[in-house]
Amino acid sequence: MKRIITLKHFLVCFLFLQFLTWVQDGYSAQKGLGLGVILGEPTGVSMKTWMSNNTAVDGALAWSFGREDAMHIHLDYLFHKWNAIRLDRSTIPVYYGIGARFKFQEDSRFGVRFPLGITLFIREAPIDLFLEVVPILDLAPGTDFDINAAIGARYYFH
């Protein structure tokens, strides 16, 4: 099947990147913008920017290898619980949130995401590692349920 990037795809990607520049407020500028890779379902480029000490926005421009191969874009608003998992001298935050997914395929889909994951921050470097499971309720063109799962890493630029 031939895949063509249409003006609609380009416009959604452009608006996604514009949103990323809009969310770079004073707090997120202190923490930096995290860019990296997400591997699993979907696989692609991941980003994260902090809105406060406990909230962040993350997203991905990726490729979905599910039932139908397709371009996948998602954007999530996340809440972090810093003391959820305690180790000897550190904690591993648990995060959860709500977001949106656009999946461009023959019957393009729009759905609501409910991410749940953990993040490991590397103390010696501006890097985080994450693991997430994401139930998705597709709303258009029809109602459907799906689950994504992925691991990833991001480097934070200050």
C-alpha positions as CSV (number, residue, x, y, z in Angstrom):
1,M,0.0,0.0,0.0
2,K,1.4,3.4,-1.0
3,R,1.8,5.9,1.8
4,I,1.6,9.6,1.0
5,I,2.2,12.5,3.5
6,T,-0.7,14.8,2.9
7,L,-1.2,18.4,3.8
8,K,-3.3,17.2,6.7
9,H,-0.4,15.2,8.1
10,F,2.0,18.1,7.6
11,L,-0.4,20.5,9.4
12,V,-0.9,18.2,12.4
13,C,2.9,17.8,12.7
14,F,3.4,21.6,12.4
15,L,0.8,22.3,15.1
16,F,2.4,19.6,17.4
17,L,5.8,21.3,17.1
18,Q,4.2,24.7,17.7
19,F,2.6,23.4,20.9
20,L,6.0,22.2,22.1
21,T,7.4,25.7,21.8
22,W,4.3,27.2,23.6
23,V,4.7,24.9,26.6
24,Q,8.3,26.0,27.2
25,D,7.5,28.3,30.1
26,G,9.9,29.5,32.9
27,Y,9.8,26.3,34.9
28,S,10.3,23.9,32.0
29,A,13.2,26.1,30.8
30,Q,15.0,25.4,34.1
31,K,14.5,21.6,33.6
32,G,15.1,21.8,29.9
33,L,13.4,20.0,27.0
34,G,13.8,16.2,26.9
35,L,14.2,14.6,23.5
36,G,14.8,11.0,22.9
37,V,13.5,7.7,21.6
38,I,10.4,5.6,22.4
39,L,10.6,1.9,21.5
40,G,7.6,-0.5,21.4
41,E,4.2,0.5,20.2
42,P,4.7,3.1,18.9
43,T,8.4,3.5,18.0
44,G,9.8,7.0,17.2
45,V,10.9,10.3,18.7
46,S,9.8,11.2,22.2
47,M,9.8,14.6,24.0
48,K,9.0,15.8,27.5
49,T,8.8,19.3,29.0
50,W,8.0,20.1,32.7
51,M,5.2,22.4,33.6
52,S,5.8,22.3,37.4
53,N,7.6,20.0,39.8
54,N,4.8,17.4,39.5
55,T,3.3,18.0,36.0
56,A,4.7,17.6,32.5
57,V,3.7,17.4,28.9
58,D,5.1,14.6,26.8
59,G,4.5,13.5,23.3
60,A,5.9,11.5,20.4
61,L,6.1,11.5,16.6
62,A,6.3,7.8,15.9
63,W,5.4,4.9,13.7
64,S,2.8,2.3,14.8
65,F,3.4,-1.3,14.0
66,G,0.0,-2.5,15.2
67,R,-2.8,-4.0,13.1
68,E,-2.1,-1.4,10.4
69,D,1.2,0.3,10.0
70,A,0.6,4.0,10.5
71,M,2.1,7.4,11.5
72,H,1.3,8.0,15.2
73,I,1.3,11.3,17.1
74,H,0.4,11.6,20.7
75,L,0.5,14.3,23.4
76,D,-0.1,13.7,27.1
77,Y,-0.5,15.8,30.3
78,L,1.2,13.9,33.1
79,F,1.1,13.9,36.9
80,H,4.1,12.5,38.8
81,K,4.0,10.9,42.3
82,W,7.6,11.2,43.4
83,N,7.5,8.9,46.5
84,A,5.6,6.1,45.0
85,I,8.5,3.7,44.7
86,R,11.4,4.1,47.2
87,L,14.8,2.5,46.9
88,D,17.7,2.9,49.4
89,R,18.7,6.5,48.6
90,S,16.4,7.4,45.8
91,T,12.8,7.3,44.5
92,I,11.3,6.2,41.2
93,P,8.3,8.4,40.3
94,V,5.1,6.9,39.0
95,Y,3.2,9.0,36.5
96,Y,-0.3,8.9,35.1
97,G,-2.3,11.3,32.9
98,I,-4.5,11.9,30.0
99,G,-3.8,12.7,26.4
100,A,-4.7,12.4,22.8
101,R,-3.5,10.2,19.9
102,F,-3.8,10.7,16.2
103,K,-3.1,7.7,14.0
104,F,-2.9,8.3,10.3
105,Q,-3.8,5.1,8.4
106,E,-6.4,4.2,5.8
107,D,-9.1,4.9,8.3
108,S,-7.3,7.5,10.4
109,R,-8.1,7.4,14.1
110,F,-8.4,9.8,17.0
111,G,-8.4,8.5,20.6
112,V,-8.0,9.4,24.2
113,R,-4.9,8.0,26.0
114,F,-4.5,7.2,29.7
115,P,-0.7,6.7,30.3
116,L,0.6,5.0,33.4
117,G,4.4,4.6,33.8
118,I,7.6,4.9,35.8
119,T,10.6,7.1,35.2
120,L,14.2,6.6,36.3
121,F,16.3,9.8,36.4
122,I,20.0,9.3,36.0
123,R,21.7,11.5,38.6
124,E,25.0,11.9,36.8
125,A,23.5,13.0,33.5
126,P,20.5,14.9,32.2
127,I,18.8,11.6,31.1
128,D,15.6,9.8,32.1
129,L,14.5,6.3,31.2
130,F,10.8,5.4,31.2
131,L,8.4,2.5,30.9
132,E,4.8,3.0,30.2
133,V,1.5,1.2,29.5
134,V,-1.2,3.2,27.8
135,P,-4.9,2.2,27.4
136,I,-6.4,4.1,24.5
137,L,-10.1,4.7,23.8
138,D,-10.5,5.5,20.1
139,L,-13.4,7.8,19.4
140,A,-13.2,8.4,15.7
141,P,-14.0,7.1,13.1
142,G,-15.5,4.5,15.5
143,T,-15.2,3.5,19.1
144,D,-12.5,0.9,19.8
145,F,-10.1,0.0,22.6
146,D,-6.3,-0.4,22.2
147,I,-3.2,-0.6,24.4
148,N,0.2,0.8,23.7
149,A,3.3,-0.2,25.7
150,A,6.8,1.2,25.3
151,I,10.2,1.9,26.9
152,G,12.3,4.9,26.1
153,A,15.0,7.4,27.1
154,R,15.3,11.2,26.8
155,Y,18.2,13.6,27.0
156,Y,17.4,17.0,28.6
157,F,18.8,20.1,26.9
158,H,19.2,23.1,29.3
